[in-house]
Amino acid sequence: MRTTLLRRLRRAALTLAVTGLLGTVIATPAHAATLGRYNISATYASGVSSGGFMADQLHVAYSGTFKGVGVFAGGPYHCALGSLTTAQLACMYNIQSRQLASLEQTARTRSASGAIDNVAGLSGHPVYVFHGTADTTVSVGSSNDLVQFYKDFGANVKYDNTTAAAHSWVSPLGPNACGTSYTPYINNCGGLDPEKTMLGQLFGSVTAPAGSPSGSVVSFDQNAYAPNGSASAISMGATGYAYVPPACASGASCRLMVALHGCLQSAGSVGTTFVTKAHLNEYGDTNNMIVLYPQATANFGSNPNGCWDWWGYLNAGNYDTHGGAQIEAIMRMVHALGG
């Protein structure tokens, strides 16, 4: 029975891959710039679905750099155990136990060996977790365990799990209905603004967003930050994006938010929709926050949906530790910006 179910899940994943890859494609700018350096006071991460898992991985692996995290529709650190099967059965569909105590012990062991930053650094960190009640892609059990993981390490967690949202990033700018789950996976739930709640949790307080962003979305060459100089070799797009508010461009002290799209939500699938509709740039203007939007990309081998590496498709041994290819590429971007 389990074998039959797994086959069905894989067929479903292939169907999503085919339909997703037929979406809107954005052309790569001919002369993408490298990232500028700014006066960064603190760095945070956020993301949805595979980007939510990756945001958590960044935070746990580099808690000395990331001072908090916001996760939409994600699960606990190392949930997939380096296995696509476990990612599907345990982290997504709640068929297999996630063994939370074991995951926490893995984090402690890795911390002791230096494979990730000291987990003691998670204590007191602000964490925001969102899970829609209509989400059938990532089980609520995964988000529950994510919340418990952080609480067990002393983090200050706010859990939003009462909105009837399907699997998506929820934003008042979203083009999709709240209970639906289709491209570009950005849902409007009656104007609900979880970005306000998330940023309030992470920053302590948040100023109301600008009516429209007055800064610039800049593109940059992600090859410059890939460990081997090839973004495509680690399933990342050639071009990434960053939103820079005018005050930050003028030298003001600013926070940095790394915002990570989900599967079938990269620029290769939906253009710059996530960059412009996530409702983070508007808060960037009024809260002195630069937003970095790294981009994963699809390949027809291990990652047909353009997901971030949260199950080890690049390297099952170090994908969520220091040395993980995508983690290190993002960290190079963060450091380049001044984080």
N, C-alpha and C positions, 0 to 999 in steps of 0.2 A: 504493500500500500504506500509506504513512504517513497519507494522508488518511482512509482507511478506519479505521485504528487510532485516529486522533484522534476520529473520530465515535463509535467504541465507547467511548472514554474519557469523552467528554462525556455519552453516554447513561448510563454507569455512575454518573457524578457526579450526574446528575439523579435517578437511582433512589435513591442515598444521601440526597439532599436531601429527597425526598418521604418516605421511611421515617423519616429522622431527625427531621423536623419533626412527626411524629406522636407523638413521645415525650412523656414527662412534662413538663408545663409548670408552672413555679413562679410564683405570683402575686407581683407587685411590692408590697412593704410600702407602706401608705398614707402613712407619714411617714418616709421614709428620711433618715438623718442625713448631715451632711457629716462628713468625716474629722477626727479629732482630731490634735493635734500631740504628738509624743513625742520622747524623747531618742535619736535615731538615730545610731549610731556608724559604720555602713557599710551599703551597699545592694548587693543581688545580684538576679539574675534567673534564672528557670528556666521551662521550658515543654515541652510535648509537641506534636509534629506542627506544625500552623500556629503553635501557641504556642511551640514550639521555635525555629522560624524567627524569630518575633517577638522572643523572648528574645535571640537572637543579634543581631538588628537593634538592639535597645535597647542592648545591650552595646557593639557596635561604634560606633554613632552617639553614644553618651554614655558612653564609657569613663572619663571623668573623674568620673562619678557611680557607675556600676556597677563594682564591684571584682572581679567574677567572674560566671560563668554556668554553668548546668547545662542541657543540651539532650537531650531524649529524642526520637529519631526525627526529626531535623532535618538541615539542610544548610548549606552555606557562605553567607556574606553576599552578598546581591544575586544569588543563584543564579537567580532567575526572570527577571531582566533587565526587569522591568516587563511581563511577558507571561504570560498564563495557559497558552498553548501551551508555552512554555519551562518553566514551572513543572511541567507534567505530564510532558513528554518528557525533560527534563534532570534536574530535581530529584527527581521521584518515580519514574519508570520506567527511567531510565538508558538511554534510547534515543538521546538527543542529548548531545553533550559539554557538560560544565559549564564548560570553559575556565577552570580554577582560576587560572592565571597572570593572565588578564584580569580576573577578579574581584578579585584582590589589587591589581592596578594601579588598578582603579576605587576601591578603598578608599584607596589612597595619594593619588590625584588629588583625591578628595573631602576628604580630610584637609588637603591643602595649600590648598584653597580655603575651608576652614572649614565645609563642608557637613556634616561630622561632626567629632567630637573628634579630636585628634591620635592617629594610630594607634600612635605610640610609646608611648602610655599602655597599650596591650595587653600590653606586655612584662612578664613576670612574673605576670600575672594568672592565678589558678587557673580552670581550665575542666574541666567534667565532661561527657562525651558518652556516651549510652547508645543502643545499637542492637540490637534483638533479632534473632536469627538466623532467626526465622520471619516477620519483617516483610516483606510483599510490597507495601506501600503506598508507603513511601519506601525507595528502594534503599540498600543498604549503601554504595554508591559515594558517595552524598551525604554520609553521615556520615563516611566516610573523608576526603573533601575538606574537610569542616568541621574535622576534627582537624588536617589538614595546614595549612589556612588559619591556624589559631591558632598552630601550631608555627612557621610561617614568620614570624609577627609576635612571636615570643618568649614566648608564653604557656606556662604550666605545665599540660599537658593530661593527664587521666586518661581512658582510653577503655575502656568496658565493652561488649564486643561478643561475648560468649560465651553469653549466656542465650537459651534457646529461646523467646523471647517474640514474639508477633505485634505488630502496630502498636498501641501502647497506652502509657499511663503505668503503670509497674509499681510495685505497693505491696503490703505484707503485709495491707492492709485491702481490697484489690481484690476485687470480687465475681465476676470472670470468671476462667476457666481461662487458664493462661499462653499457650497456643498459639492462642487465639481472638482475633478482632477484631470486636467488636460493642458496642453501647451497654452501659454508659457508658464503654467503652474504658479501664478500669482493671483490670489483670490481677494476679492473685496467682500468683507463680511459686515455689510451695513455701515461702512465707514469706520469700522473698528481700527484702532491705531496701536497695534502691539509694539511698533517701533518706539513709541513714546514710553510705554511701560518698560520695555527692554532697556532703553538708554537711561531711564530714570533709575532702574535697578543697578545698572553698571556704573553710572556716574554719581549717583546719590541724588541728583536733581537734574532736570532737563528743561531747557527753554523751548517754547512753542516753535514749530518749524516755519521756515520762510514759505510764502505763497508759491514761489517758484525759485529754483536755484539760480544764483547770480554768479557762481564760479564757473570753472571749466572742467569738462571731462577730457582728460588727456589719455592718449594711447601710448603704449610703450612696447618695446620688443622683449618678450618673455625669454627668448633665447639667451639674452644677456645674463639671465639669472638661473638658468638651468645648470645643474652641477657639471654636465658634460658639454654645455653650450648648445644643446639641441632640445628645445621644448617638446617637439613631437616625439622624441625618444622616450619621454616620461609621460606621454599622453596629456600634454598641455598645449594650448594653442599658441600660435606665433605672437599674438597680440593680447595684451592685458590692458586694463583701464584703471584710472584713478580719478576721483573727484576731488578737486582742490578749491576750497572756498577762498574768496578774495583776501580775507584777513590772514589766512595761513600762507598764501602766496606772498604776502607782505611781511612775513617774519614773525607773526604772533605765535605764542605758545598754543599748540593744538594737539588734540588727541588723534590717534590713528585707529580706525576700525577696518579690519580685514573682513570683507563680506564675501562669502563663498556660495555660489549658485549650486543647485542640485543637478541630478541627472537630467538629460534632455533640456537643459536650461542654460547651456553655455552660449556664447556668441555664435558658434557654429550652427546652433539650432534655432535660437530666438533673437538673433541680433543683439542689440544693446538694451533689450527690454528689461532685463533684471537690473542693469546698471541705472536705468532711468525710472523704473517703477517700484523699486524696493522701498522707497520713502525714507532713504537715509541721507541723500544729498541735501534735501530740504532742512533736515536737522543739522547737517554739517555746517551750513551757513550760520545758523544761530547759536551753535554750540562749539564753534571752532574745532571741527572734526573733519579730517581728511578720510576719505573712504577708498580703500584699495580693493579692486575687483579682479583678482587673479582668474584665469580662465583654464579650465580643463578642456580636453577635446576628445572626440570619439576616435577609436580605431576599430578595425573590423576583426581584431583578434580577441584580446582580453577585456576590452572596454568599449563595446559598441554604442553605449548610451551616453558617453561623455561624462561619466561619473568621476568624482574624486576617489583616490585610492584608499578606501576604508576597509578593504578585505584582503589586501596584499597581492593585487594583480601584477604589481611591478616587482615586489620582493616580499615574500611572506614573512621573512625574518625581521625586517626593520622598517616596514612601511609606516608604523606609528611611533617611531622612536627618533632620537638624534640619528641623522644619517639617512632617513627616509627621503627618497628623491624629491617627491613633491613638497614635503615639509621643508626641506632645505632650500628649494627654489623659492618658496614663499618667504622663508626667513631672510633670504638674501634681498628680496624686495623690501621687506620690513626694515632691514638695516640700511638699505640704500636711502629710504625715505627719512631716516633718522631715528627709527624706533629701536 
